Amino acid sequence: MRKGKKPPARMRNKQYKYLWKKCQDEKIIRQAWKNLRRNKTKRKGVMEIDKNLNEEVKKMQKLIAETVAENPAGGYNPPKTRKTKIVHEKGKKRTAHLADIHEQWYFHILVEVMQPIILRRLSKNAVGCVPGRGAHLGKHKIEKLISEGARYYIKGDVRHFYDNIRIDIVIKELRRDIADERFLYLIRKIYRYQPKGILIGLYISPWLANYILIPVDDLIERTDNTGLVRYVDDLIITSTNKKVLHRLLTAVRIALGKLRLKLKHNYQVIRLDYETKNGRIGRPIDFMGFEFWRDRTVIRKCILLAATRTAKKLWRAKQEGRGYYARQVRGLVSLMGWFQWTNSYDCYLAYIKPCVDIGKLKRIISKLDKEAKKNDGMEEGDLRGTAA
C-alpha cells in the first residue's frame, strides 16, 4: 500500500454555466442522436426519426427551450406511469423502467452535456456504468492493491441505492458544479413524479448515481494508507491497518447519512487471504464476479456453475439430436470472457471444451444476428429465435 499523505481529492474549483443553451445546440442534439441510434438502426422508431431528422432536431430544440420552471406544463413532461420489465440479475429481481425513443433522446442530450463535468469530478477508482470503466478495469485495480500489500479490506454496499436516492439531494450536489438553474430543471423534471429514488433503466440514472457518491470517494481517498475500488454502489476499501478501516467505516457511514443513504447491515472488515505454515488464513475478495486471492484470481462459484451446467445442457441436446436454445448459446459464449481473464482455464479445458465447440456457437450467434437484422422492422419482442 502507498504510505504517507495522499494528494488532495478533486476540488470543485470551477462552475459551469449556459448548459441549458448548450442543450439546444444542433451539434449536441445530433451527436446525442448518433449515440442513441447506434446498433438500433432497424428499429421502427429510429427509422421514423431518421426519415425526418432535420425536423425532429428542430422539435427537440423547441422541446428543451420550452422546458422551463416558468412554464411547468410546457416542454418535456415525463409520464406519470411508465412501462416496466422485470430483470433478473445475479440472483436479484429488479424492475427496469422503459422510455420511448424521443424521451431517450432527451436523456442522451443531457448526458452529452453533463458527461465531461461528471468525469472531471469522478474518481478514477469508480468503475461500472461509465464508458471505458468496466469490470475488467476494476479487476486490474483490485489486483494492484493486493500486490501493493493490502492486508485488510472492507466490503459493503449501499442499501437499496437507486430506490433511496433523493432527487433534491442530487440537484443540491450538482449545484456545486453547475450554476445553471434552467439546466438543473431539465434534470429535475425527469423525476417529477418520483421525489425519492431514481428509476433503473433510464439512461441518465447511472450517471446521477455515480455523481452523488463523489463526496464518499473523496473522503476515502483523502485517508492515508487506504485503497478504494467502487463498482456503482459496491465498495472495496483496503488497508494494512485494521484500526484505520474501522475509523474510516464510521466516517463513511456519516458521509452517506448526509446524502440520506446508508450502508447495508452486512458490511464487514475482513482479513485478506494469506499463506501460513498451517495453511491459508483469511478470505479472498469476492467482488464483481471474481474471487481475488493473494496469488490468483478465479471466477465466482455461481458463475462457474452456470457456465458448466449450460455446457452440459448443450451436450445433452446434441446427444439427443435436439436443437440449441438461442438464449443458452448466447449465455455460454458471453461467459467465455471470464475464463480468458482469470486463472480458471483448466476448468474450461476439463468441463466445457469436451462438451461444446465455442467456435460453432459463435457461428450460430452470427447467423441469428443476420436473421434478426432482416426482421428488425417487426415490433420489439416478436423475435423468438432458436438455433439448431
N, C-alpha and C positions, 0 to 999 in steps of 0.2 A: 504493500500500500504506500501511497505517497504520504510523506510526513511533512510537517510544517504548515505554515499558513497558506491557504488556498487563495487564488485570485478572487477578487470580489465578484459577486453574482452580476449578471447582466443588468445594467442600470436603466431606468426609464428616463433617459435624458433627451427624448425627442417626442413631440406630439404631432400627429398627422391631422391635416385639415383638408377641406374641399373634397372629401371622399364621395359625398353624395353626387357632386357634379361629375366626378370621375366615373361613377357607375353608369352615367348616361353617355359616356364616350363610345362612339360607334366601334372603335378598335377593341375596346374591352368587351363589349357585348358580343362581337363576332368571335373573339378568342374564347370566350366562355361557351359559346355555342359549339365551337370546334372541339373543345374539351368534352362537352356533353355528348356529342353525336358519335364520338369515337367508338367503333365496334357496334354501333346501333343504326347504321345507315339504311338498313332494310326494314326498320320498324315503321309502322303506319304513321304514327305521329311525327316522327323525324322526317319522313318523306314529304309529308304535307307542308311542314315548315320550310324544307329545302326548296320546294317549288316557288314559294313567295318569300324568300329570305329577306329581301330589301324591305318589304312591307312589314314583316314580322319584327325586324330590327327597330323600325320606327315605332311600332306598337309597344315594344319593350322599353324604349326610351321614354315614351309618354307614360307608361305604367309607373316607372320609377320616379319620374318628375311629379306625378300626382300623388305619390305615397308620402305624404307629409302629415305632421301632427295636427296642423290647422284644418285638415280635411280628413278625419278618421274614416269616413265612409268611402273615400275615393282611392284610386290606385290599387295596389295589391291588397287583397283580403284573403286570409287563409280559410279553408273550410272548417266549419265547426266540428265535423266528424270526418275522419279520414278512413280510407280503405286500409286494412291491415292484413298481414300474413304472419303465420307462426313460423319461427326459425328455430331449429334445434341445433345447438352449437355447444360442443364439449360437455354434453350431458345436461345443458341448461335449455330451458324453453323461453324464448324471447319473442316479443311482439314487435314486428317491424312495421312502421307506418309508411304508406306509399304516397307519392305526389305525382300529379300529371306532368306532361312534358314541359309546359310553359312554367310551371312552378319550379321544376328542377332547373330550368334555365335561369330563373331569378336567383336561386341559391348559388349557382355557379358564378354568376356575375359578382355577388357579394364576396364569395371566397376568392375570386380572381383579384379583387381589390384588397382584400384583407390578408391574404396569404403572406406577402412579404413582411407585413407588420408582425404577424404571429411568429413566423420563422425567425425573425430577428431576435425575438424575446425568448423563444422556446429553447430549453436546454438541449444540448447535443446528446444527452443521455436519455431523452424521452423518445421512445420508439412506438410504432403502431399508429395506424390511421394518418400517417404523414408520408408523402411521396418520398421514396428512396430510403425510408427508415422502417424496414420490416423486421420480422423475427430473426432473420439471419444477422442483421446488424446488432440486434440485442444479444444474440448468441456470442458474437465476437467480443462484445463489451464485457459480458459476464466472464468469459474465459480469460480476458485480460486482467480483470480484477482478481481472479483466483491466482493467476500467475504472479501478480504483484504481492501476494502474501496474505490475502484475506483469511481470517480465522473464524469470525462470527458473521452472521447475517440476520437481518430482519426480513421476514416475508409477511406481507399484508396487502390488503386491497380495500378500497373504499366501499362502504356498504351501500348497495342499490345506487350506484354512482349516477347514472343517467336520470333515474327517477327523482333524485333528491337535489339536483342542480336547480337553483332558482335563477330565473332569467334576470331579475332585478340585480342580483349579485354579479352576474356575468356582465351586465351593462355597466355596473359600477366599476368593475375591474377594467373593462375596455376603455372607460372614460379617462383612465390614467395615461393611455397611449393615443387615444383618438379624441380630438377636440372638434367633433363634427356631430352635433345632436341629430341632424337630419339623417345621417348615415346610421347612427345608432338606432334611430326609429325604424329604419328598414329592417334591422335585425329583430328589434323588439316585437314588431308586428307579426313576425312568423309564429311567435308563441303567444299570440293574443288570447287564445282560449286555453293556454297551458302555463299558468303562472309558476307552477312547480314542476320541474322535470323537463328535459329537452328530449325530443322524440327520436328514438332509434330508427334509422332508415333514411332520415333526411341528410342530404349531402353536407350541409353546414354544421350539423350537430357534433361530429367528432372534432372539428376544428375548435369549436367553442369549449368542448370538454377538455381538450388538451390545454387550451389557454387558461382556464380557470385554475389549473393546478401549477401554474408557473411559480406563484409565491412559495408553494411547498418545495418545489425543485430548488429554488434559490436558497431556502433555509437549509436543506440537506447539503448542498454543495458548498455553503459557507462554513460548514462544520469540519474541523481538521480531522485528518486520518479516517475519512469515510469515502465510500464509493457508492454511486447510485446508478440503477437502471430502472426506468419506469416504462411499463408497457400499458398505455392508456391509464387504467386505474390500479394496476397491479404494481406493487413496489418491491424491489430488492435493494436493501441498503447493507453494505459490507463494511467491516472494520477489523482491526487487530485487537480492539479493546471492547469487552462486553459492556463495561460501565458506560462508555461513550454512547453505545447503541441504546441503552436503557434511557439515558438522559434525552437523547435525540428523539426517541419514541414519544416521550411526553411532549416535547416541543412540536412534533408533527401533529399529534392529536389536537393540540391547542390551535395550530395554524389551520387545520381542517375545520375545527369548530367555528372559526371566524368566517368560513365560507359556507357555514350551515351543513357541513359534511362530517362524517366520522368513519373511523376505521372499523372494519368488520371485527367481531369479537374474537375471531380465531387467529389473530396475528401472533407471531412467535419470534423470539430471539433464539437462534439455533447455532450450535457448534458445527462448523463446516467439516465435512468428512476428511480424515487424515489417517495415515498408516502408523501402527504401533507394533511392538513385539508380539502383542497378544491378538493382533488383528486390526480391523478398521474400527474407528470410533467416529461418532458424529453422523451427519446426514448430508446427502447431496442437495444442491439447489434444484428444486423442481419448479421450472418456470418456462412458459411459452411452449410447452410440449416437449421440452428437453429435460434430461436429468444431468446436471453438471457435477461430476465427481472431480476429485483433485487431479486425477491423471487421465480422465477420459470424459467424453460427452456422448450419452446414449439417448435413445428415443424413450419417451414416457411409455409406461407399460400398456396403457389403454390404447394408444395409437398403434403400438407394435401388434397388439392382439387384433385390432381392427384390420390391419394390413394382412396378417397371416390368415385370418378367418375368411376374408374376401378372396384371397388367392385359392384357398381350399374350396370355396363355393364354386369358383370358376372352373377349377379342375374337375369337380364332380359333374358340373354341367357338361363339360367336354366328354367325360367318360360315358354319360348317359345320352349323348347325342343331342343335347338341348342347346339353344342359343344363349348368348350372354345378355344380361340386362345392361343397358347403357349406363345407368346410374352406378352399377358396380364397376364397370370398366373405367369410367372416368374417376371414380373414387380411388381405385387402386393406383392408377397412373399418377394421380395427384400426390399420393403418399410416397412415391419413389424418391422425392427430394429429401425426405427425412433420412433415408438410408445413405444417400450420397454425401450428406454433410455431417454425419455423425459416425461414431465408431461402432456401427451396427451392420456392417456389410456382411459379416459372417452369417448373421441371421437371415439376410436376404438370400445368400447362397444356399442355406440349409432349408428354408421354409417357403420361399417364394419362387425362385428361379426354376426348381423342379416342377412346379405346378402350372406356371403360365409363361408365355413368351411376351415380354413387355413391348418388344418391337411390334408384334402383331396387334396388341391392344392399342398402341398409338396409331396404327394404320386404320383401325376401326373408328377411333375418335375422329381422325381426319375425314373419313368417309361420312360420318354423321354430321360433321360441321358443314361439309359441302352441301349435303342434302338440306340442312337447316337453312342455309343461305338462300336456296331456291324457294323455300316456302316461308321466308321471313315476313312476307306480307300478311300472313294469317294473324289472327288475334293472339296475343300473348297467352300462353298456357295451352294452346291447341296441340302443340307438338308432344308426342309421347313416343319417342324413338327407342327402339331396341336394336341390338346388333346381333347378327347370327355368328 
